[in-house]
Amino acid sequence: MSALSELEAAGKFKDAISLLQQNPNYDANYFFNLGVLYGKDHQHGLAVAYLEKSNHLKPHDPEILKNLKIAQPLLKRDLIASKSSVTELDASSNSLEKFADRIQSDEIMGVIGLVILIVSLLWIRAYLKTRNITKTFLKPSGWFGALAVVLSFAFYGVHRMGSSNPPAILLMKQPLRSGPGMNYPETILLEAGVKVRLVGTSITLNETESWQKIRYDKDHTAWIPLSSLLSL
């Protein structure tokens, strides 16, 4: 049994987390293990944050999804119990963005590539029968093929639009501010584990301080230290 497993079996979850973070891999398994350990340590915000990151790196994995479905209701219960200003885990995302978050770009490109390959083979077959390009494209297979290609690229365009404001998750309870810096007034307090959307690029004030504008619900934006966010 590894030292990490021994600490986890003994219920020493904080020590296990510290040990795991000493040798970070920044892959799906690393973030999954962090999320599980934080969940066992009843830090549900960080559990959701790292499980979400793992899910984005390795989508559709049943073990990741199972643990995420366990952690999310626990975090929402904590938000309601603490009377947080924002009790929804993803109040910032619209329907298009939620759709884009569930689908990876490489999956879409794979589908487009497959559609184009199939359509091209159908067109070639139809052309070899008619030896006439106009007749090839006027056949039902030609129309359906063209429609399939158009729909595939439209699907990709929708995904790109939804990804224009990428998601991130808070790693700590953090007050948001009206501008990029501690001298700006606080606008709202958000808990760890809440998903937000990044707006534009971050601003670096000095060597150690960078700020990011975020959207924390569908209508409101604010600023937060970049170090408080885990990009997905």
Secondary structure, DSSP 8 states (H G I E B T S, - for coil): --HHHHHHHTT-HHHHHHHHHHS---SHHHHHHHHHHHHHTT-HHHHHHHHHHHHHHSTT-HHHHHHHHHHHHHHHHHHHHTT-S---TTTT--HHHHHHHHS-HHHHHHHHHHHHHHHHHHHHHHHHHH--HHHHHHSHHHHHHHHHHHHHHHHHHHHHHHTSS-EEEESS-EEEESSSSTTS-EEEEE-TT-EEEE-S--EEEETTEEEEEEESSSS-EEEEEGGGEEE-
